[in-house]
């Protein structure tokens, strides 16, 4: 049965799922926010302000990676990034529909299943699997290439990200306690943190 007409109207733009993006950004924040405060408190060799700058640059780099877009046109599938993301950081790629000959599954090191587009010349490109509207994406791929995508499933199900988000929120509560402790510790930062 062919997909509904609305799912094959091109061009289509697919962005990374908001659940994935929010969860990964919050996890980065939860893992890194206390570090500059702890560096100041423990008088680490790296100053807290230096660590804060480095971690802020890391957050920008993570946001750049999470800004990936998949564009399906009449002629190609394109993975691209906003203009502010330097090309040396994330280049993106493009495959004309006519060049795609197969979609091959590969097992990941953690036991998951990912899919690669194989071209006539033997080039392989990873099928973006964390986009919002993944089912529409694979239906459009099937419509444009004729490759059966009926068994293609996302790498991670939404419930996995909800669990990770829940634990991330717990970690953020621990971070709040850690930072509060740094500022109220008797022998701690008497003059306050200088970020």
mmCIF file of the C-alpha atoms, coordinates in Angstrom:
data_MODEL
# 
_entry.id   MODEL 
# 
loop_
_atom_site.group_PDB 
_atom_site.id 
_atom_site.type_symbol 
_atom_site.label_atom_id 
_atom_site.label_alt_id 
_atom_site.label_comp_id 
_atom_site.label_asym_id 
_atom_site.label_entity_id 
_atom_site.label_seq_id 
_atom_site.pdbx_PDB_ins_code 
_atom_site.Cartn_x 
_atom_site.Cartn_y 
_atom_site.Cartn_z 
_atom_site.occupancy 
_atom_site.B_iso_or_equiv 
_atom_site.pdbx_formal_charge 
_atom_site.auth_seq_id 
_atom_site.auth_comp_id 
_atom_site.auth_asym_id 
_atom_site.auth_atom_id 
_atom_site.pdbx_PDB_model_num 
ATOM 1   C CA . UNK A 1 1   ? 0.000  0.000  0.000  1.00 0.00 ? 1   UNK A CA 1 
ATOM 2   C CA . UNK A 1 2   ? 1.562  3.359  -0.987 1.00 0.00 ? 2   UNK A CA 1 
ATOM 3   C CA . UNK A 1 3   ? 2.105  6.004  1.698  1.00 0.00 ? 3   UNK A CA 1 
ATOM 4   C CA . UNK A 1 4   ? -0.413 8.845  1.957  1.00 0.00 ? 4   UNK A CA 1 
ATOM 5   C CA . UNK A 1 5   ? 0.171  11.682 -0.501 1.00 0.00 ? 5   UNK A CA 1 
ATOM 6   C CA . UNK A 1 6   ? 1.133  14.124 2.272  1.00 0.00 ? 6   UNK A CA 1 
ATOM 7   C CA . UNK A 1 7   ? 4.107  11.943 3.273  1.00 0.00 ? 7   UNK A CA 1 
ATOM 8   C CA . UNK A 1 8   ? 5.704  12.049 -0.195 1.00 0.00 ? 8   UNK A CA 1 
ATOM 9   C CA . UNK A 1 9   ? 5.342  15.752 -1.019 1.00 0.00 ? 9   UNK A CA 1 
ATOM 10  C CA . UNK A 1 10  ? 8.833  17.093 -1.512 1.00 0.00 ? 10  UNK A CA 1 
ATOM 11  C CA . UNK A 1 11  ? 10.927 18.888 -0.377 1.00 0.00 ? 11  UNK A CA 1 
ATOM 12  C CA . UNK A 1 12  ? 10.623 17.680 3.201  1.00 0.00 ? 12  UNK A CA 1 
ATOM 13  C CA . UNK A 1 13  ? 12.825 18.778 6.100  1.00 0.00 ? 13  UNK A CA 1 
ATOM 14  C CA . UNK A 1 14  ? 13.411 16.504 9.084  1.00 0.00 ? 14  UNK A CA 1 
ATOM 15  C CA . UNK A 1 15  ? 15.135 17.825 12.183 1.00 0.00 ? 15  UNK A CA 1 
ATOM 16  C CA . UNK A 1 16  ? 16.539 15.883 15.090 1.00 0.00 ? 16  UNK A CA 1 
ATOM 17  C CA . UNK A 1 17  ? 13.780 14.829 17.461 1.00 0.00 ? 17  UNK A CA 1 
ATOM 18  C CA . UNK A 1 18  ? 13.207 17.501 20.151 1.00 0.00 ? 18  UNK A CA 1 
ATOM 19  C CA . UNK A 1 19  ? 13.166 14.740 22.793 1.00 0.00 ? 19  UNK A CA 1 
ATOM 20  C CA . UNK A 1 20  ? 16.645 13.609 21.703 1.00 0.00 ? 20  UNK A CA 1 
ATOM 21  C CA . UNK A 1 21  ? 17.997 17.156 21.458 1.00 0.00 ? 21  UNK A CA 1 
ATOM 22  C CA . UNK A 1 22  ? 16.654 18.313 24.842 1.00 0.00 ? 22  UNK A CA 1 
ATOM 23  C CA . UNK A 1 23  ? 17.747 15.122 26.604 1.00 0.00 ? 23  UNK A CA 1 
ATOM 24  C CA . UNK A 1 24  ? 21.309 15.256 25.279 1.00 0.00 ? 24  UNK A CA 1 
ATOM 25  C CA . UNK A 1 25  ? 21.720 18.984 25.946 1.00 0.00 ? 25  UNK A CA 1 
ATOM 26  C CA . UNK A 1 26  ? 20.403 18.619 29.502 1.00 0.00 ? 26  UNK A CA 1 
ATOM 27  C CA . UNK A 1 27  ? 22.657 15.606 30.071 1.00 0.00 ? 27  UNK A CA 1 
ATOM 28  C CA . UNK A 1 28  ? 25.681 17.660 28.972 1.00 0.00 ? 28  UNK A CA 1 
ATOM 29  C CA . UNK A 1 29  ? 24.651 20.469 31.316 1.00 0.00 ? 29  UNK A CA 1 
ATOM 30  C CA . UNK A 1 30  ? 24.045 18.050 34.190 1.00 0.00 ? 30  UNK A CA 1 
ATOM 31  C CA . UNK A 1 31  ? 27.457 16.429 33.722 1.00 0.00 ? 31  UNK A CA 1 
ATOM 32  C CA . UNK A 1 32  ? 29.443 19.650 33.391 1.00 0.00 ? 32  UNK A CA 1 
ATOM 33  C CA . UNK A 1 33  ? 27.811 22.521 35.321 1.00 0.00 ? 33  UNK A CA 1 
ATOM 34  C CA . UNK A 1 34  ? 29.238 21.636 38.757 1.00 0.00 ? 34  UNK A CA 1 
ATOM 35  C CA . UNK A 1 35  ? 32.805 21.248 37.473 1.00 0.00 ? 35  UNK A CA 1 
ATOM 36  C CA . UNK A 1 36  ? 33.856 24.952 37.469 1.00 0.00 ? 36  UNK A CA 1 
ATOM 37  C CA . UNK A 1 37  ? 32.445 25.362 40.992 1.00 0.00 ? 37  UNK A CA 1 
ATOM 38  C CA . UNK A 1 38  ? 34.236 22.259 42.227 1.00 0.00 ? 38  UNK A CA 1 
ATOM 39  C CA . UNK A 1 39  ? 37.464 23.392 40.546 1.00 0.00 ? 39  UNK A CA 1 
ATOM 40  C CA . UNK A 1 40  ? 37.301 26.655 42.501 1.00 0.00 ? 40  UNK A CA 1 
ATOM 41  C CA . UNK A 1 41  ? 36.478 24.914 45.757 1.00 0.00 ? 41  UNK A CA 1 
ATOM 42  C CA . UNK A 1 42  ? 39.277 22.356 45.464 1.00 0.00 ? 42  UNK A CA 1 
ATOM 43  C CA . UNK A 1 43  ? 41.735 24.921 44.061 1.00 0.00 ? 43  UNK A CA 1 
ATOM 44  C CA . UNK A 1 44  ? 42.329 22.725 41.018 1.00 0.00 ? 44  UNK A CA 1 
ATOM 45  C CA . UNK A 1 45  ? 45.199 23.647 38.662 1.00 0.00 ? 45  UNK A CA 1 
ATOM 46  C CA . UNK A 1 46  ? 42.634 24.658 36.035 1.00 0.00 ? 46  UNK A CA 1 
ATOM 47  C CA . UNK A 1 47  ? 40.784 27.795 37.163 1.00 0.00 ? 47  UNK A CA 1 
ATOM 48  C CA . UNK A 1 48  ? 37.001 27.634 37.344 1.00 0.00 ? 48  UNK A CA 1 
ATOM 49  C CA . UNK A 1 49  ? 36.581 30.432 34.789 1.00 0.00 ? 49  UNK A CA 1 
ATOM 50  C CA . UNK A 1 50  ? 38.810 28.573 32.301 1.00 0.00 ? 50  UNK A CA 1 
ATOM 51  C CA . UNK A 1 51  ? 36.833 25.408 32.768 1.00 0.00 ? 51  UNK A CA 1 
ATOM 52  C CA . UNK A 1 52  ? 33.567 27.342 32.361 1.00 0.00 ? 52  UNK A CA 1 
ATOM 53  C CA . UNK A 1 53  ? 34.762 28.796 29.027 1.00 0.00 ? 53  UNK A CA 1 
ATOM 54  C CA . UNK A 1 54  ? 35.878 25.376 27.753 1.00 0.00 ? 54  UNK A CA 1 
ATOM 55  C CA . UNK A 1 55  ? 32.609 23.746 28.792 1.00 0.00 ? 55  UNK A CA 1 
ATOM 56  C CA . UNK A 1 56  ? 30.612 26.551 27.153 1.00 0.00 ? 56  UNK A CA 1 
ATOM 57  C CA . UNK A 1 57  ? 32.478 25.937 23.885 1.00 0.00 ? 57  UNK A CA 1 
ATOM 58  C CA . UNK A 1 58  ? 31.688 22.243 24.275 1.00 0.00 ? 58  UNK A CA 1 
ATOM 59  C CA . UNK A 1 59  ? 27.996 23.071 24.683 1.00 0.00 ? 59  UNK A CA 1 
ATOM 60  C CA . UNK A 1 60  ? 28.080 25.116 21.468 1.00 0.00 ? 60  UNK A CA 1 
ATOM 61  C CA . UNK A 1 61  ? 29.788 22.228 19.655 1.00 0.00 ? 61  UNK A CA 1 
ATOM 62  C CA . UNK A 1 62  ? 27.157 19.781 20.945 1.00 0.00 ? 62  UNK A CA 1 
ATOM 63  C CA . UNK A 1 63  ? 24.349 22.116 19.868 1.00 0.00 ? 63  UNK A CA 1 
ATOM 64  C CA . UNK A 1 64  ? 25.941 22.310 16.403 1.00 0.00 ? 64  UNK A CA 1 
ATOM 65  C CA . UNK A 1 65  ? 25.919 18.519 16.089 1.00 0.00 ? 65  UNK A CA 1 
ATOM 66  C CA . UNK A 1 66  ? 22.307 18.392 17.300 1.00 0.00 ? 66  UNK A CA 1 
ATOM 67  C CA . UNK A 1 67  ? 21.207 20.961 14.687 1.00 0.00 ? 67  UNK A CA 1 
ATOM 68  C CA . UNK A 1 68  ? 21.427 18.404 11.860 1.00 0.00 ? 68  UNK A CA 1 
ATOM 69  C CA . UNK A 1 69  ? 18.676 18.544 9.232  1.00 0.00 ? 69  UNK A CA 1 
ATOM 70  C CA . UNK A 1 70  ? 17.699 15.955 6.645  1.00 0.00 ? 70  UNK A CA 1 
ATOM 71  C CA . UNK A 1 71  ? 16.233 17.419 3.461  1.00 0.00 ? 71  UNK A CA 1 
ATOM 72  C CA . UNK A 1 72  ? 14.457 15.222 0.935  1.00 0.00 ? 72  UNK A CA 1 
ATOM 73  C CA . UNK A 1 73  ? 14.061 16.787 -2.503 1.00 0.00 ? 73  UNK A CA 1 
ATOM 74  C CA . UNK A 1 74  ? 12.887 15.399 -5.826 1.00 0.00 ? 74  UNK A CA 1 
ATOM 75  C CA . UNK A 1 75  ? 16.474 14.557 -6.734 1.00 0.00 ? 75  UNK A CA 1 
ATOM 76  C CA . UNK A 1 76  ? 18.385 13.732 -3.525 1.00 0.00 ? 76  UNK A CA 1 
ATOM 77  C CA . UNK A 1 77  ? 18.590 13.172 0.201  1.00 0.00 ? 77  UNK A CA 1 
ATOM 78  C CA . UNK A 1 78  ? 20.750 15.805 1.879  1.00 0.00 ? 78  UNK A CA 1 
ATOM 79  C CA . UNK A 1 79  ? 22.088 15.923 5.440  1.00 0.00 ? 79  UNK A CA 1 
ATOM 80  C CA . UNK A 1 80  ? 22.959 19.504 6.251  1.00 0.00 ? 80  UNK A CA 1 
ATOM 81  C CA . UNK A 1 81  ? 23.663 21.909 9.109  1.00 0.00 ? 81  UNK A CA 1 
ATOM 82  C CA . UNK A 1 82  ? 22.861 25.614 9.621  1.00 0.00 ? 82  UNK A CA 1 
ATOM 83  C CA . UNK A 1 83  ? 25.212 28.163 8.052  1.00 0.00 ? 83  UNK A CA 1 
ATOM 84  C CA . UNK A 1 84  ? 26.741 29.076 11.447 1.00 0.00 ? 84  UNK A CA 1 
ATOM 85  C CA . UNK A 1 85  ? 28.197 25.550 11.830 1.00 0.00 ? 85  UNK A CA 1 
ATOM 86  C CA . UNK A 1 86  ? 31.703 25.531 10.313 1.00 0.00 ? 86  UNK A CA 1 
ATOM 87  C CA . UNK A 1 87  ? 32.143 23.010 7.488  1.00 0.00 ? 87  UNK A CA 1 
ATOM 88  C CA . UNK A 1 88  ? 35.307 21.637 9.097  1.00 0.00 ? 88  UNK A CA 1 
ATOM 89  C CA . UNK A 1 89  ? 33.162 20.685 12.106 1.00 0.00 ? 89  UNK A CA 1 
ATOM 90  C CA . UNK A 1 90  ? 30.200 19.047 10.333 1.00 0.00 ? 90  UNK A CA 1 
ATOM 91  C CA . UNK A 1 91  ? 30.157 18.844 6.545  1.00 0.00 ? 91  UNK A CA 1 
ATOM 92  C CA . UNK A 1 92  ? 26.936 16.996 5.845  1.00 0.00 ? 92  UNK A CA 1 
ATOM 93  C CA . UNK A 1 93  ? 26.416 14.997 2.670  1.00 0.00 ? 93  UNK A CA 1 
ATOM 94  C CA . UNK A 1 94  ? 24.142 14.501 -0.310 1.00 0.00 ? 94  UNK A CA 1 
ATOM 95  C CA . UNK A 1 95  ? 23.084 11.410 -2.274 1.00 0.00 ? 95  UNK A CA 1 
ATOM 96  C CA . UNK A 1 96  ? 21.064 11.543 -5.490 1.00 0.00 ? 96  UNK A CA 1 
ATOM 97  C CA . UNK A 1 97  ? 18.141 9.117  -5.378 1.00 0.00 ? 97  UNK A CA 1 
ATOM 98  C CA . UNK A 1 98  ? 19.299 7.497  -8.620 1.00 0.00 ? 98  UNK A CA 1 
ATOM 99  C CA . UNK A 1 99  ? 22.666 6.581  -7.040 1.00 0.00 ? 99  UNK A CA 1 
ATOM 100 C CA . UNK A 1 100 ? 21.163 4.671  -4.097 1.00 0.00 ? 100 UNK A CA 1 
ATOM 101 C CA . UNK A 1 101 ? 21.048 0.953  -4.803 1.00 0.00 ? 101 UNK A CA 1 
ATOM 102 C CA . UNK A 1 102 ? 20.386 -0.557 -1.364 1.00 0.00 ? 102 UNK A CA 1 
ATOM 103 C CA . UNK A 1 103 ? 19.770 0.037  2.314  1.00 0.00 ? 103 UNK A CA 1 
ATOM 104 C CA . UNK A 1 104 ? 21.928 -2.345 4.363  1.00 0.00 ? 104 UNK A CA 1 
ATOM 105 C CA . UNK A 1 105 ? 21.580 -3.037 8.102  1.00 0.00 ? 105 UNK A CA 1 
ATOM 106 C CA . UNK A 1 106 ? 24.640 -3.140 10.342 1.00 0.00 ? 106 UNK A CA 1 
ATOM 107 C CA . UNK A 1 107 ? 24.837 -4.117 14.007 1.00 0.00 ? 107 UNK A CA 1 
ATOM 108 C CA . UNK A 1 108 ? 26.308 -1.552 16.395 1.00 0.00 ? 108 UNK A CA 1 
ATOM 109 C CA . UNK A 1 109 ? 28.742 -2.366 19.194 1.00 0.00 ? 109 UNK A CA 1 
ATOM 110 C CA . UNK A 1 110 ? 25.874 -2.086 21.682 1.00 0.00 ? 110 UNK A CA 1 
ATOM 111 C CA . UNK A 1 111 ? 23.704 -4.546 19.756 1.00 0.00 ? 111 UNK A CA 1 
ATOM 112 C CA . UNK A 1 112 ? 21.490 -1.983 18.006 1.00 0.00 ? 112 UNK A CA 1 
ATOM 113 C CA . UNK A 1 113 ? 20.762 -1.909 14.307 1.00 0.00 ? 113 UNK A CA 1 
ATOM 114 C CA . UNK A 1 114 ? 21.652 0.980  11.990 1.00 0.00 ? 114 UNK A CA 1 
ATOM 115 C CA . UNK A 1 115 ? 21.151 1.274  8.241  1.00 0.00 ? 115 UNK A CA 1 
ATOM 116 C CA . UNK A 1 116 ? 23.469 2.522  5.529  1.00 0.00 ? 116 UNK A CA 1 
ATOM 117 C CA . UNK A 1 117 ? 22.591 3.759  2.060  1.00 0.00 ? 117 UNK A CA 1 
ATOM 118 C CA . UNK A 1 118 ? 24.807 1.975  -0.464 1.00 0.00 ? 118 UNK A CA 1 
ATOM 119 C CA . UNK A 1 119 ? 25.480 3.715  -3.773 1.00 0.00 ? 119 UNK A CA 1 
ATOM 120 C CA . UNK A 1 120 ? 26.300 2.358  -7.211 1.00 0.00 ? 120 UNK A CA 1 
ATOM 121 C CA . UNK A 1 121 ? 29.961 3.347  -6.606 1.00 0.00 ? 121 UNK A CA 1 
ATOM 122 C CA . UNK A 1 122 ? 30.134 1.498  -3.252 1.00 0.00 ? 122 UNK A CA 1 
ATOM 123 C CA . UNK A 1 123 ? 29.900 4.586  -1.043 1.00 0.00 ? 123 UNK A CA 1 
ATOM 124 C CA . UNK A 1 124 ? 27.988 4.131  2.237  1.00 0.00 ? 124 UNK A CA 1 
ATOM 125 C CA . UNK A 1 125 ? 26.108 6.850  4.144  1.00 0.00 ? 125 UNK A CA 1 
ATOM 126 C CA . UNK A 1 126 ? 24.347 6.396  7.474  1.00 0.00 ? 126 UNK A CA 1 
ATOM 127 C CA . UNK A 1 127 ? 20.554 6.715  7.384  1.00 0.00 ? 127 UNK A CA 1 
ATOM 128 C CA . UNK A 1 128 ? 19.662 9.449  9.923  1.00 0.00 ? 128 UNK A CA 1 
ATOM 129 C CA . UNK A 1 129 ? 17.697 7.580  12.575 1.00 0.00 ? 129 UNK A CA 1 
ATOM 130 C CA . UNK A 1 130 ? 17.001 10.124 15.337 1.00 0.00 ? 130 UNK A CA 1 
ATOM 131 C CA . UNK A 1 131 ? 14.859 12.534 13.358 1.00 0.00 ? 131 UNK A CA 1 
ATOM 132 C CA . UNK A 1 132 ? 11.332 13.556 14.238 1.00 0.00 ? 132 UNK A CA 1 
ATOM 133 C CA . UNK A 1 133 ? 9.014  11.915 11.715 1.00 0.00 ? 133 UNK A CA 1 
ATOM 134 C CA . UNK A 1 134 ? 11.292 8.920  11.101 1.00 0.00 ? 134 UNK A CA 1 
ATOM 135 C CA . UNK A 1 135 ? 8.455  6.805  9.667  1.00 0.00 ? 135 UNK A CA 1 
ATOM 136 C CA . UNK A 1 136 ? 7.637  9.518  7.102  1.00 0.00 ? 136 UNK A CA 1 
ATOM 137 C CA . UNK A 1 137 ? 11.331 9.700  6.237  1.00 0.00 ? 137 UNK A CA 1 
ATOM 138 C CA . UNK A 1 138 ? 11.621 5.984  5.471  1.00 0.00 ? 138 UNK A CA 1 
ATOM 139 C CA . UNK A 1 139 ? 8.318  6.018  3.552  1.00 0.00 ? 139 UNK A CA 1 
ATOM 140 C CA . UNK A 1 140 ? 9.681  8.822  1.384  1.00 0.00 ? 140 UNK A CA 1 
ATOM 141 C CA . UNK A 1 141 ? 12.955 6.915  0.892  1.00 0.00 ? 141 UNK A CA 1 
ATOM 142 C CA . UNK A 1 142 ? 10.953 3.893  -0.238 1.00 0.00 ? 142 UNK A CA 1 
ATOM 143 C CA . UNK A 1 143 ? 8.849  6.013  -2.606 1.00 0.00 ? 143 UNK A CA 1 
ATOM 144 C CA . UNK A 1 144 ? 11.927 7.611  -4.215 1.00 0.00 ? 144 UNK A CA 1 
ATOM 145 C CA . UNK A 1 145 ? 14.211 4.540  -4.375 1.00 0.00 ? 145 UNK A CA 1 
ATOM 146 C CA . UNK A 1 146 ? 11.859 1.560  -4.520 1.00 0.00 ? 146 UNK A CA 1 
ATOM 147 C CA . UNK A 1 147 ? 13.800 -0.036 -1.626 1.00 0.00 ? 147 UNK A CA 1 
ATOM 148 C CA . UNK A 1 148 ? 11.608 -1.905 0.859  1.00 0.00 ? 148 UNK A CA 1 
ATOM 149 C CA . UNK A 1 149 ? 11.828 -0.028 4.184  1.00 0.00 ? 149 UNK A CA 1 
ATOM 150 C CA . UNK A 1 150 ? 9.024  -1.883 5.952  1.00 0.00 ? 150 UNK A CA 1 
ATOM 151 C CA . UNK A 1 151 ? 11.374 -3.450 8.539  1.00 0.00 ? 151 UNK A CA 1 
ATOM 152 C CA . UNK A 1 152 ? 13.438 -0.290 9.187  1.00 0.00 ? 152 UNK A CA 1 
ATOM 153 C CA . UNK A 1 153 ? 12.964 0.906  12.777 1.00 0.00 ? 153 UNK A CA 1 
ATOM 154 C CA . UNK A 1 154 ? 14.528 3.814  14.697 1.00 0.00 ? 154 UNK A CA 1 
ATOM 155 C CA . UNK A 1 155 ? 17.746 3.010  16.569 1.00 0.00 ? 155 UNK A CA 1 
ATOM 156 C CA . UNK A 1 156 ? 16.319 4.041  19.945 1.00 0.00 ? 156 UNK A CA 1 
ATOM 157 C CA . UNK A 1 157 ? 12.684 4.144  20.953 1.00 0.00 ? 157 UNK A CA 1 
ATOM 158 C CA . UNK A 1 158 ? 11.255 7.280  22.631 1.00 0.00 ? 158 UNK A CA 1 
ATOM 159 C CA . UNK A 1 159 ? 10.823 5.510  25.975 1.00 0.00 ? 159 UNK A CA 1 
ATOM 160 C CA . UNK A 1 160 ? 14.603 5.080  26.157 1.00 0.00 ? 160 UNK A CA 1 
ATOM 161 C CA . UNK A 1 161 ? 15.069 8.846  25.908 1.00 0.00 ? 161 UNK A CA 1 
ATOM 162 C CA . UNK A 1 162 ? 12.316 9.457  28.469 1.00 0.00 ? 162 UNK A CA 1 
ATOM 163 C CA . UNK A 1 163 ? 14.193 7.229  30.936 1.00 0.00 ? 163 UNK A CA 1 
ATOM 164 C CA . UNK A 1 164 ? 17.468 9.044  30.180 1.00 0.00 ? 164 UNK A CA 1 
ATOM 165 C CA . UNK A 1 165 ? 15.681 12.386 30.588 1.00 0.00 ? 165 UNK A CA 1 
ATOM 166 C CA . UNK A 1 166 ? 14.321 11.282 33.985 1.00 0.00 ? 166 UNK A CA 1 
ATOM 167 C CA . UNK A 1 167 ? 17.779 10.303 35.235 1.00 0.00 ? 167 UNK A CA 1 
ATOM 168 C CA . UNK A 1 168 ? 19.205 13.540 33.809 1.00 0.00 ? 168 UNK A CA 1 
ATOM 169 C CA . UNK A 1 169 ? 16.677 15.569 35.801 1.00 0.00 ? 169 UNK A CA 1 
ATOM 170 C CA . UNK A 1 170 ? 17.681 13.645 38.939 1.00 0.00 ? 170 UNK A CA 1 
ATOM 171 C CA . UNK A 1 171 ? 21.321 14.442 38.181 1.00 0.00 ? 171 UNK A CA 1 
ATOM 172 C CA . UNK A 1 172 ? 20.424 18.126 37.792 1.00 0.00 ? 172 UNK A CA 1 
ATOM 173 C CA . UNK A 1 173 ? 18.908 18.039 41.297 1.00 0.00 ? 173 UNK A CA 1 
ATOM 174 C CA . UNK A 1 174 ? 22.177 16.574 42.616 1.00 0.00 ? 174 UNK A CA 1 
ATOM 175 C CA . UNK A 1 175 ? 24.032 19.330 40.734 1.00 0.00 ? 175 UNK A CA 1 
ATOM 176 C CA . UNK A 1 176 ? 21.900 21.950 42.445 1.00 0.00 ? 176 UNK A CA 1 
ATOM 177 C CA . UNK A 1 177 ? 22.755 20.456 45.820 1.00 0.00 ? 177 UNK A CA 1 
ATOM 178 C CA . UNK A 1 178 ? 26.466 20.284 44.870 1.00 0.00 ? 178 UNK A CA 1 
ATOM 179 C CA . UNK A 1 179 ? 26.603 23.938 43.821 1.00 0.00 ? 179 UNK A CA 1 
ATOM 180 C CA . UNK A 1 180 ? 24.640 24.989 46.919 1.00 0.00 ? 180 UNK A CA 1 
ATOM 181 C CA . UNK A 1 181 ? 27.148 23.033 49.048 1.00 0.00 ? 181 UNK A CA 1 
ATOM 182 C CA . UNK A 1 182 ? 30.088 24.762 47.347 1.00 0.00 ? 182 UNK A CA 1 
ATOM 183 C CA . UNK A 1 183 ? 28.671 28.189 48.170 1.00 0.00 ? 183 UNK A CA 1 
ATOM 184 C CA . UNK A 1 184 ? 27.748 27.330 51.751 1.00 0.00 ? 184 UNK A CA 1 
ATOM 185 C CA . UNK A 1 185 ? 30.792 25.227 52.671 1.00 0.00 ? 185 UNK A CA 1 
ATOM 186 C CA . UNK A 1 186 ? 32.530 26.793 55.703 1.00 0.00 ? 186 UNK A CA 1 
ATOM 187 C CA . UNK A 1 187 ? 36.044 26.614 54.285 1.00 0.00 ? 187 UNK A CA 1 
ATOM 188 C CA . UNK A 1 188 ? 34.848 27.073 50.722 1.00 0.00 ? 188 UNK A CA 1 
ATOM 189 C CA . UNK A 1 189 ? 34.635 30.074 48.511 1.00 0.00 ? 189 UNK A CA 1 
ATOM 190 C CA . UNK A 1 190 ? 34.688 32.868 51.034 1.00 0.00 ? 190 UNK A CA 1 
ATOM 191 C CA . UNK A 1 191 ? 34.815 35.557 48.379 1.00 0.00 ? 191 UNK A CA 1 
ATOM 192 C CA . UNK A 1 192 ? 32.489 33.760 45.989 1.00 0.00 ? 192 UNK A CA 1 
ATOM 193 C CA . UNK A 1 193 ? 33.327 32.161 42.708 1.00 0.00 ? 193 UNK A CA 1 
ATOM 194 C CA . UNK A 1 194 ? 34.982 34.274 40.080 1.00 0.00 ? 194 UNK A CA 1 
ATOM 195 C CA . UNK A 1 195 ? 33.748 33.074 36.709 1.00 0.00 ? 195 UNK A CA 1 
# 
